[in-house]
Amino acid sequence: MNQLFLPHKTKRSSNFWKNSLVLILGLGVAFITLELFLRIYNPFDFRIRIKQGKITLPINEKIEIKNNKNKKLDKLIKHSRNSLGFRGDNPPQNFTDYLTIMTIGGSTTECFYLSDEKTWPFLLGKEMEKKFNKCWINNAGLDGHSTSGHIVLMEDSIIKIKPKMILLLIGINDVNLSFFDKNKEVSESFVYRSVKKIIKPMINYSETLTLCFNIFRYNQALLNYKITDKALMSESKIVNQLQIDKYLNRDRFLQAYKIRLKKIVDLAKRNEILPILITQPMYCGWKSKNPDIEFEKILSLGFFNQKELWKKLELYNDITREIGKKENLLVIDIAHELESNPNYYYDLMHHTNEGAKKVAQIIYKKLVPFVLKKYPEFRKNSKTEPIL
């Protein structure tokens, strides 16, 4: 019986390998064809491209985004970039004569899904203009960037522009980031690090892989979440999980963050740029104006318990506070200032128009007394105090 069926099995096995080979060859031809097409004409105009460790920013770009998914956002969002590739006015010709400020951070700084005039850096700038002469603020926030990306941005752009101050809103994109090769910074989550270590060099030279990578990043833009009993974690379980993280030596992520943040501060100081540190707030964070929301039941991205994530984020905020104190820097502790009001967030960490206005208000109140003392020559002779 076995001999009768053996030729049939051999033939079926042979067909399988032939079909597999044809499929692989077909995919290879398709990849090469797409690669050639994208090199000749690329219809996908992605804003930020990272090539061989350098950040290429869009210049003089204007885009409109139609929103039909999130009711907390405007239906039409207008997003523009200036000659530097950042959000805001072009730099003035007599740059050194101005009070120049740049905001640096991830998506909570860039405010990609808010129109230009509704982002917190823009609102902050408009109020600062009422208080100070020759005030120029640009938004250098980049979606998805951690302190690793900020270091590259500092080296590539910021120290060449040389503003008088930088405002760093940082933290969330650094949770569970590590480093390797003698403290060489990387900007990947530890979960994907080993895979991306192989793929990333290929992305630098492939238009097709760059396209796929950017599509993946854009799909992460809005953090979906839901309230479910499946997310429930008791306080003791959360404490236990943090102890497990410590046992597994995940404190190295915190140490890596400290090293990167210290490097940014040192880069700024060496180039006569004054850094201002801002802690990272979250919807499930500090104060809640909605006691009916059970934050421990919030589940995002399919697995994060928000109460646990907030406690982890606070460990990074603590390092921001620590470095600010050691370096004698102004720390605006917005993580402990911004209430967890649902009107301020359109997801777990990104701000609505109302939230961005509140962020600008908090930063303004803390920043103005500091700037008046540091740069009194820019003060306007005004008796009235502008209020956001």
Secondary structure, 3 states (H helix, E strand, C coil): CHHHHHHHHHHHHHHHHHHHHHHHHHHHHHHHHHHHHHHHCCCCCCCCEEECCEEECCCCCEEEEECCCCCCCCCEEEEECCCCCCECCCCCCCHHHCEEEEEEECHHHHCCCCCHHHCHHHHHHHHHHHHECCEEEEECCCCCCCHHHHHHHHHHHHHHHCCCEEEEECCHHHCCCCEECCCEECCCCCCCHHHHHHHHHHHCCCHHHHHHHHHHHHHCCCCCEEECHHHCCCHHHHHHHHHHHHHCCCHHHHHHHHHHHHHHHHHHHHCCCEEEEECCCCCCCCEECCCCCCHHHEEECCCEEHHHHHHHHHHHHHHHHHHHHHCCCCEECHHHCCEECHHHECCCCCECHHHHHHHHHHHHHHHHHHHHHHCHHHECCCCCCCCC
